[in-house]
Amino acid sequence: MYIGRFVIVAPDFGAYRVSSRSFPNRRIVDRNGTLTVAPTPDAPENDNPYVSYNCVREGGDAVVVGNGSHVDPIAEKLDLGYPARDALASSLLALDYEKDDYDTPRVAGVVGEESYIGIVRRDALLVDAVEEPTLVATYEEDEPTPADFDADAADGPSALARAAYDLPYEHAVCAAGVTYDDGDVAVGLFNG
């Protein structure tokens, strides 16, 4: 099944996976702890504004994971002291779903002292507190749902990225993982 890009958030970790039929020539690059989705060196040139973006970024005392340019304003609001829920909801609402041919939803999560997951679709904005691993995706799985995820924070962020990459959804491209332990954030990635 193809569910597109997705986020998994738990109280002490998060993961993000790029799954793509249209733009598979991408990778995740670590830029001093901020993880960025970018074209591979052999990717064809394109002017699609949704192909490259920060997918993991620290903000305040938390870390944000997500599928687009909304990751930055969520992190910036956390830096300003917004509660995680408010930073997530207000940024998703302000940027809205992507105005592409598919009205692609924006998905994101905040992992910290309070962890949340959210999505903004053409027809809804959903933001839920997280108590267990929870998944939300751009297609099919477009409501926060408990995830059958066989990894935990003790495995480390790179193992979380690999576990997200290996989930049985179609068109995996690359993945990111983050851990959160009392304000300490670690990031990892897996490029397939």
C-alpha positions in Angstrom: 0.0 0.0 0.0 1.2 3.5 -0.8 0.7 6.0 2.1 3.1 8.7 0.9 5.3 10.5 3.4 4.7 9.7 7.1 5.6 10.6 10.6 5.7 8.4 13.7 5.8 10.1 17.1 6.1 8.6 20.6 6.8 10.3 23.9 10.6 9.8 23.5 11.2 9.4 19.8 10.1 10.3 16.3 10.6 9.1 12.8 9.9 10.5 9.3 10.0 8.6 6.0 10.0 10.0 2.5 8.0 7.7 0.2 7.6 9.0 -3.3 6.4 7.8 -6.7 7.2 11.2 -8.4 10.5 12.3 -6.9 12.5 9.2 -5.7 15.9 10.8 -6.3 16.2 12.3 -2.8 18.2 11.8 0.3 18.5 13.2 3.8 21.5 15.3 4.7 22.6 16.1 8.3 23.3 19.9 8.6 24.6 20.2 12.1 21.7 18.4 13.7 19.0 19.7 11.3 18.0 17.0 8.8 17.2 18.2 5.3 15.5 16.3 2.5 17.4 17.2 -0.7 17.8 15.9 -4.3 20.5 13.4 -4.9 23.4 14.6 -7.1 21.9 12.6 -10.1 18.4 13.9 -9.6 16.8 15.6 -12.6 16.4 19.4 -12.2 12.9 20.5 -11.2 11.2 23.6 -9.8 8.8 21.8 -7.4 8.9 23.7 -4.1 7.9 20.6 -2.1 11.0 18.4 -3.0 13.6 19.9 -0.6 12.9 20.9 3.0 14.0 20.5 6.6 12.4 17.3 8.0 13.9 17.3 11.5 14.8 20.5 13.5 15.2 21.2 17.2 13.1 24.0 18.6 12.9 25.1 22.2 13.3 22.0 24.4 11.8 19.7 21.8 12.4 18.4 18.2 10.1 18.6 15.2 9.6 16.0 12.5 7.6 16.7 9.3 7.1 16.6 5.6 7.7 20.1 4.5 8.5 23.8 5.0 6.2 23.9 8.1 8.9 22.2 10.2 10.8 25.5 10.4 7.9 27.7 11.8 7.0 25.0 14.3 10.6 24.9 15.6 10.7 28.7 15.6 7.5 28.9 17.6 8.9 26.4 20.1 12.0 28.6 20.4 9.7 31.5 21.3 8.2 29.5 24.1 4.9 28.4 22.5 3.5 25.1 23.9 4.1 22.2 21.6 0.4 21.7 20.7 0.0 25.4 19.8 3.2 25.6 17.8 2.1 22.5 15.8 -1.5 23.5 15.3 -0.9 27.1 14.4 1.8 26.4 11.9 -0.1 23.6 10.2 -3.2 25.8 10.0 -1.2 28.8 8.7 0.6 26.9 5.9 -2.4 24.6 5.1 -2.2 21.6 2.9 0.2 21.7 -0.1 -1.3 23.3 -3.2 -0.1 20.6 -5.6 -2.0 18.3 -7.9 -2.9 16.0 -5.0 -3.7 18.6 -2.3 -1.0 16.8 -0.3 -1.6 17.1 3.5 1.2 18.4 5.7 2.1 16.0 8.6 4.3 16.8 11.6 5.1 15.9 15.1 6.8 17.4 18.2 8.8 15.1 20.5 9.5 16.6 23.9 8.2 16.9 27.4 4.8 16.8 25.7 4.6 15.0 22.4 2.0 15.7 19.7 1.3 14.6 16.1 -0.7 16.4 13.6 -2.0 16.7 10.0 -3.7 19.4 8.0 -5.7 18.1 5.1 -8.0 19.9 2.6 -10.9 19.0 5.0 -9.4 19.0 8.5 -6.8 19.9 11.0 -6.1 17.2 13.5 -3.6 17.5 16.4 -3.4 14.7 19.0 -1.3 14.2 22.2 0.9 11.1 21.9 1.2 8.4 24.6 2.3 5.5 22.4 3.9 5.3 18.9 1.4 7.0 16.6 1.5 7.3 12.8 0.0 9.8 10.4 0.6 9.9 6.6 -0.2 12.0 3.6 -2.4 9.3 2.0 -4.6 6.5 3.3 -3.4 6.7 6.9 -4.3 10.4 7.2 -5.6 10.4 10.8 -3.3 9.8 13.8 -3.4 6.1 14.6 -1.4 3.8 16.9 1.5 2.4 15.0 2.8 -1.1 14.8 6.4 0.0 15.1 9.1 -2.5 16.2 11.7 0.0 17.5 12.2 2.3 20.5 14.4 5.1 21.6 16.9 2.7 23.2 17.7 1.5 19.7 19.0 4.9 18.8 18.0 7.4 16.1 19.7 5.7 13.1 17.9 2.4 14.0 14.6 4.3 14.3 15.2 5.7 10.8 16.0 2.3 9.4 12.9 0.8 11.1 10.7 3.5 9.5 12.3 2.9 6.1 11.7 -0.9 6.4 8.0 -0.6 7.2 6.0 -2.4 4.5 4.7 0.6 2.7 5.5 1.2 -1.0 8.1 3.5 -2.5 10.5 4.1 0.4 13.2 6.7 -0.4 14.9 7.7 2.8 14.1 8.2 6.5 15.1 10.1 9.6 15.0 9.2 13.3 15.2 11.3 16.5 15.4 10.5 20.2 14.5 12.8 23.1 15.7 12.2 26.6 15.1 15.0 29.1 16.0 17.7 26.6 18.8 15.8 25.0 18.1 15.3 21.2 19.9 12.9 18.9 19.3 12.5 15.2 20.0 9.8 12.7 19.1 9.0 9.1 19.0 6.2 6.5 19.2 6.7 2.8 18.0 3.7 1.0 
